[in-house]
């Protein structure tokens, strides 16, 4: 199977059968949104239709306006259409993290070049929502409560090993988030030995929310980290970055 076929199969079979804490709901776009399954299929077939290994980036978990809608990590419907050339029907979604990621991808050399080397997923492959006191639905992260972390712990460990088995290198893993996500992943990696090295980068959402004025510096930091840790970026590639 190609890398694309393995990812598509994984996503289409993805399901969480555990029990969540009260008030927490899980998002599974591949089961709840027929369009997400179609988009995901087109995206991975377009960029991953080969037998090559990739370097893995692990984010936190999907958000409502990015992969919660499109089924593709850090890709909102606007970037899906304008950058990836994949059709999306319905109200367009805008996710700040996706804006940063695709500006970084452009600086890297474009989507085809980026995805030729790198595969993005999350520590927890499905996202969560909770309702505020006034009834507003918000994103909820796997680490936002000890109860939720405990509920999805086995799901997370299964997910990371499965992502590796899709065809990802284990000498280096990139982590989006230098706070709780990094702390969790490093502790888990000490127990499981998934990766020899973890390179943590500030989360795109954090950058866009708190460091937007210095966004370009973070783009350069990302690219420098990839350059330093991905040997499959040969000399020609690195000169183009």
Secondary structure, DSSP 8 states (H G I E B T S, - for coil): --HHHHHHHHHHH----S---TTEEEE-HHHH-HHHHHHHHHHHHHH--SS--BEEEEES---TTTHHHHSSTT--HHHHHHTT-----SS----HHHHHHHHHHHHHT-HHHHHHHEEEEESSSSEEEEE-TTS-EEEE-TTSSHHHHHHHHHHHHHHHHHHHHTTB-SS-EEEE-SSHHHHHHHHHHHHH---S-EEEE--HHHHHHH-GGGHHHHHHHHHHHHHHH-TTS-HHHHHH-
